[in-house]
Amino acid sequence: MYDPEGYSLWFCDYKYNDENTVSFVTLNKVGGFLQRMDLARKYAFGKMLVIGSEPPFKVKGLWLFRGQEIPKFVMEECYDMELYEWTKVDISDEAQKEKVSQMIEDQEPFEGEALLDAKCFK
């Protein structure tokens, strides 16, 4: 059960999707980001999607953080964080709740496109 007082959900969108022209390079970017997020393992759960069957591939994610904000040490220590646009999920918005469910379930198609890959950080 989700505790909105103790945790917050965040969408992330990679800012430079136009650069994602080679699938394995895009997948490596996401894998590297998840490795660098290891310092947040006690405070976070994440789901990252690589979307599209043809380049440029889109990278989007859903993250659950302990507390109402993204932990400051994560923002400072994981330089990849600045490569993403972070938006707090409004759990009272049904459309955002549906998007959260689709991301967790790896629902395909996602936003009208095929999923190339989905990675889970736990």
N, C-alpha and C positions, 0 to 999 in steps of 0.2 A: 504494500500500500504506500502510495506517495505521500510524504509529509511536506507540505508546502511551506511550513514554518522552518524546518530544519535543512531543507535542500532546495536547490533551484535548478531548473532545466534551461539549457542554452542551445540555440542553433548556431552553427558556424558555417560560413561560406568562404571558400578560398577566393582571394581577391584577384588572382592572376590565372583564371581558368583558360584564357586564350593561349597560354604557354603550354598547356597540357596536350601536346600533339602526339606523344608516343606513350602507348598504354603502360609499358613496363616502367618507364621513368615516372609516370604519374603514380603508379602503385608503390614505387619505391619512396616517393615523397611522403605518401600517407604512412607507410611503414616506419619511416624514419621519425616522423612526427610522433607516432605512438610510442616509439622507443624513448624519445626524449621526454615524453609525458610520464615516464615511469616514476618520477619523483612525486607525482600526485596520486599514486595508486591507492593510498589510504583515504583519499578525499574525493575520488572521482570515478565515474563510469562513463564510457563513451562508445558511440557507434559512428563509424565513418563510412560514407558511401562514395564510390567512384561511379559516376553516371554517364551513360552514353555508349553507343556501339561504334561510333566514329569520332575522331578528334574534331574539335577540342573536347576533352573529357571534363566534366564538372566534378568538383569535390565538395561534398557537404557533410556536415556532422551534427550529431545530437549529443550533448554532454549533460551529465548530472553531477553537480558539485555540492559538497556539504556547505551549508550557509547560503546567504542570499546573493553573494557576489562570487565571482571567480577568485579563488585564493590569490592574494598578491604575490606570494612567492612563486606561483606557477607562471604568472604574467612576466615576472622578472627573470626567472631562470630558463624558461623554455622559449627561445627566441622565435620559434615557429608561430607562436600565438599571434604575433602581429601580422602574419600573413593571411589571417582570417578575419572576416567581419563577424563579430559576436553579437547576437541578439537574444535577449532573455525571452523565454517562452511565456506567453500569457495563457495560463491554464484555464482561464474562463472563456477563451476564444475556441469555439468548436472546431474551426478550420485548423488551428494550430494543434489542437489535441489529436485530430485525425492525422496530421503530418507526423507527429511524434509516433503514433501507432504504426504508420507505414514505415518509418525509418527503423524502428525496433524490429519489426517483422520482416525486413528486407522485401517489402512488397514491390512486385514488378508488374507493370511498368511503374516507375516512380517519377512523378511529374511529367508523365507522357514519354519517358525514355527508358531504355533498357538499363539494368544494373550491370556494370562491368565487374564490380567486386564490392564486398561489404566486410569491414573489419570491426572487431569488437575489442574494446579496451576495458579490462576488468582487473 
